Amino acid sequence: MEKNANTAKTTRDFIIVHFIFTVLCFAVLFIPIQIAIGIKLFILVIGYNLLISLVGLFRKYSEWVKLWVFVFLISLFQIWPDWFLSAQLNILVFPEDGLFKIGPVSGYMAGLWAIPLFLICFIGLKLKENYSYSKALIAVGLISLTIFGLSEQSMWMLQSWYPQNVTLIFDHLAVYIIIPEVLLGLTTFYYFQKIENMNYLMLIVVAFGIMLFYLGSVSFFYFLFEKVIFI
């Protein structure tokens, strides 16, 4: 009974936090104020990470806090794959958006990946409490495909990143990135369960390893789709 009550409590807070964040998104993005889009996105990224971390800390949700730390670390490390795709392969563009850059990558990207990864993993963990692990894993894969696919398809409308020099479907979705992003969601969910009871140093090590896995997978699938299949 206590476990069910705690699950209901965290799920309720999860829904409330994301409702608040959705309202914040509409307010920041659609109210006509003269602020550069990069700064708007930076505000939203900071807002989301503050909401998630503070709710977790004040409500004493240890799993929630540890998950946020883990996905935030992954997000920080994800600067390197984005930098590689942009500067080395020239297939990802971050236009001037009024915000500082980390290399060629817009600064808000350092925290942006935490948003979808927290969503994916939290939902996966709650599903695992009521369904088999294999069903939860399938759901995580489908949720990853949906969230990342919609993001890749729509972010250009905000004058954020966009792909170039690669094969696209639905006008804006790069084919090579689909599988690596689904794998990113799956590996984040899988490895968090392996290390959630370990110390925070292990979170750093595993987060860095997941970034390396993602970097390798985007390189492989770029080569496979762009240099082998779609020559």
C-alpha positions as CSV (number, residue, x, y, z in Angstrom):
1,M,0.0,0.0,0.0
2,E,2.8,2.4,0.9
3,K,4.6,1.8,-2.4
4,N,1.4,2.4,-4.3
5,A,0.7,5.6,-2.4
6,N,4.3,6.8,-3.1
7,T,3.9,5.9,-6.8
8,A,0.7,7.9,-7.0
9,K,2.3,10.8,-5.3
10,T,5.3,11.0,-7.5
11,T,3.1,10.5,-10.6
12,R,0.8,13.3,-9.6
13,D,3.8,15.6,-9.0
14,F,5.3,14.6,-12.3
15,I,2.1,15.6,-14.1
16,I,1.8,18.9,-12.2
17,V,5.4,19.8,-13.0
18,H,5.0,19.1,-16.7
19,F,1.7,21.0,-16.8
20,I,3.5,24.0,-15.3
21,F,6.3,23.6,-17.8
22,T,3.9,23.4,-20.7
23,V,2.3,26.7,-19.6
24,L,5.8,28.2,-19.3
25,C,6.6,27.1,-22.8
26,F,3.5,28.8,-24.2
27,A,4.2,31.9,-22.3
28,V,7.9,32.2,-23.3
29,L,7.6,31.1,-26.9
30,F,4.3,32.6,-28.0
31,I,3.8,35.8,-26.1
32,P,5.2,38.5,-28.5
33,I,8.2,39.8,-26.7
34,Q,11.4,40.9,-28.3
35,I,13.8,38.2,-27.0
36,A,16.1,36.1,-29.2
37,I,14.9,32.5,-29.6
38,G,18.2,31.2,-28.2
39,I,17.6,33.1,-24.9
40,K,14.0,31.9,-24.8
41,L,15.1,28.3,-25.2
42,F,17.8,28.8,-22.5
43,I,15.1,30.2,-20.1
44,L,13.0,27.1,-20.7
45,V,15.8,24.7,-20.3
46,I,16.8,26.3,-17.0
47,G,13.2,26.4,-15.9
48,Y,12.6,22.7,-16.5
49,N,15.8,21.6,-14.8
50,L,15.1,23.8,-11.8
51,L,11.5,22.6,-11.5
52,I,12.5,18.9,-11.7
53,S,15.5,19.2,-9.3
54,L,13.7,21.4,-6.7
55,V,10.5,19.3,-6.6
56,G,12.6,16.2,-6.2
57,L,14.7,17.7,-3.4
58,F,11.8,19.3,-1.5
59,R,9.6,16.3,-1.8
60,K,12.5,14.0,-0.9
61,Y,12.1,11.8,-3.9
62,S,15.5,10.1,-4.0
63,E,15.0,8.2,-7.2
64,W,13.6,11.3,-8.9
65,V,16.7,13.4,-7.9
66,K,19.2,10.7,-8.9
67,L,17.4,10.3,-12.3
68,W,17.6,14.0,-12.9
69,V,21.3,14.2,-12.0
70,F,22.0,11.3,-14.3
71,V,20.1,12.7,-17.3
72,F,21.5,16.2,-16.7
73,L,25.1,14.7,-16.8
74,I,24.2,12.9,-20.0
75,S,22.9,16.2,-21.4
76,L,26.1,18.0,-20.5
77,F,28.2,15.3,-22.3
78,Q,25.9,15.4,-25.3
79,I,27.6,18.7,-26.3
80,W,30.4,16.5,-27.8
81,P,28.3,14.5,-30.3
82,D,26.5,17.6,-31.4
83,W,29.8,19.4,-31.8
84,F,31.1,16.5,-33.9
85,L,28.1,16.4,-36.1
86,S,28.2,20.1,-36.7
87,A,31.9,20.9,-36.9
88,Q,33.3,17.6,-38.3
89,L,30.6,16.1,-40.4
90,N,28.8,19.3,-41.3
91,I,25.4,17.7,-41.1
92,L,23.9,19.6,-38.1
93,V,23.5,23.4,-38.0
94,F,23.0,25.6,-35.0
95,P,22.1,29.0,-36.5
96,E,22.8,32.3,-34.7
97,D,20.1,32.5,-32.1
98,G,21.2,35.3,-29.7
99,L,22.8,32.9,-27.2
100,F,26.4,32.0,-26.5
101,K,27.8,29.0,-28.3
102,I,29.9,26.0,-27.0
103,G,32.0,25.5,-30.1
104,P,29.3,25.6,-32.8
105,V,26.6,24.3,-30.4
106,S,24.0,26.6,-28.9
107,G,24.4,26.9,-25.1
108,Y,21.0,25.7,-24.2
109,M,21.8,22.2,-25.6
110,A,23.9,21.6,-22.5
111,G,20.7,21.1,-20.5
112,L,18.1,20.4,-23.2
113,W,18.7,16.6,-23.5
114,A,17.7,16.3,-19.8
115,I,14.1,17.1,-20.7
116,P,13.2,14.2,-23.0
117,L,15.5,11.7,-21.1
118,F,13.8,12.5,-17.8
119,L,10.4,12.1,-19.4
120,I,11.3,8.8,-21.1
121,C,13.0,7.2,-18.0
122,F,10.4,8.3,-15.5
123,I,7.5,6.9,-17.5
124,G,9.5,3.7,-18.1
125,L,10.2,3.3,-14.4
126,K,6.5,3.7,-13.5
127,L,5.5,1.3,-16.2
128,K,7.9,-1.3,-14.9
129,E,6.2,-1.2,-11.6
130,N,3.0,-2.6,-13.1
131,Y,4.1,-4.4,-16.2
132,S,6.8,-6.8,-17.3
133,Y,10.3,-5.4,-17.9
134,S,10.1,-6.3,-21.6
135,K,6.8,-4.4,-22.0
136,A,8.4,-1.4,-20.2
137,L,11.4,-1.6,-22.5
138,I,9.2,-1.6,-25.6
139,A,7.2,1.3,-24.3
140,V,10.5,3.3,-23.6
141,G,11.6,2.6,-27.2
142,L,8.3,3.8,-28.6
143,I,8.2,6.9,-26.4
144,S,11.8,7.7,-27.4
145,L,10.9,7.4,-31.1
146,T,7.9,9.6,-30.6
147,I,9.6,12.4,-28.5
148,F,12.8,12.5,-30.5
149,G,11.1,12.1,-33.8
150,L,8.7,15.0,-33.1
151,S,11.6,17.2,-31.8
152,E,13.7,16.6,-34.9
153,Q,10.7,17.3,-37.1
154,S,9.7,20.5,-35.4
155,M,12.7,22.3,-33.9
156,W,13.5,24.0,-37.2
157,M,10.3,26.0,-36.8
158,L,11.8,27.7,-33.7
159,Q,14.9,28.6,-35.7
160,S,16.9,26.1,-33.6
161,W,19.0,23.3,-35.0
162,Y,18.4,21.7,-38.4
163,P,20.0,18.9,-40.4
164,Q,21.8,19.4,-43.7
165,N,23.6,17.3,-46.4
166,V,21.7,14.1,-45.2
167,T,18.7,12.1,-46.3
168,L,15.5,13.4,-44.8
169,I,12.0,12.1,-44.4
170,F,8.9,14.2,-43.7
171,D,11.0,17.2,-44.9
172,H,13.0,17.7,-41.7
173,L,13.7,14.3,-40.0
174,A,17.2,13.0,-40.8
175,V,17.1,9.2,-41.4
176,Y,20.5,8.5,-39.8
177,I,19.5,9.9,-36.4
178,I,16.4,7.9,-35.7
179,I,17.9,4.7,-34.5
180,P,20.7,6.4,-32.4
181,E,18.1,8.5,-30.5
182,V,15.9,5.5,-29.8
183,L,19.0,3.7,-28.5
184,L,19.9,6.7,-26.4
185,G,16.5,6.5,-24.7
186,L,16.8,2.8,-24.2
187,T,20.4,2.8,-22.8
188,T,19.6,5.7,-20.5
189,F,16.6,3.8,-19.0
190,Y,18.5,0.5,-18.8
191,Y,21.7,1.8,-17.2
192,F,19.9,4.0,-14.7
193,Q,18.4,0.9,-13.2
194,K,21.8,-0.7,-12.9
195,I,23.4,2.2,-11.1
196,E,20.6,4.0,-9.2
197,N,21.8,2.5,-5.9
198,M,25.4,3.4,-6.5
199,N,27.2,6.6,-5.6
200,Y,27.1,9.7,-7.7
201,L,30.6,9.2,-9.1
202,M,29.3,6.2,-11.0
203,L,26.6,8.4,-12.5
204,I,29.3,10.5,-14.1
205,V,31.2,7.5,-15.4
206,V,28.1,5.8,-16.9
207,A,26.7,9.1,-18.3
208,F,30.0,9.6,-20.1
209,G,29.9,6.0,-21.4
210,I,26.3,6.6,-22.8
211,M,27.5,9.7,-24.6
212,L,30.4,7.7,-26.2
213,F,27.9,5.0,-27.2
214,Y,25.6,7.6,-28.8
215,L,28.5,9.2,-30.6
216,G,29.5,5.9,-32.0
217,S,26.0,5.0,-33.0
218,V,25.4,8.3,-34.9
219,S,28.7,7.9,-36.7
220,F,27.9,4.3,-37.7
221,F,24.3,5.0,-38.8
222,Y,25.4,8.2,-40.7
223,F,28.0,6.1,-42.5
224,L,25.5,3.2,-43.1
225,F,22.6,5.4,-44.4
226,E,24.5,8.1,-46.2
227,K,27.6,6.3,-47.6
228,V,26.3,2.8,-48.1
229,I,22.5,2.6,-48.5
230,F,21.8,6.1,-50.0
231,I,24.9,6.6,-52.2
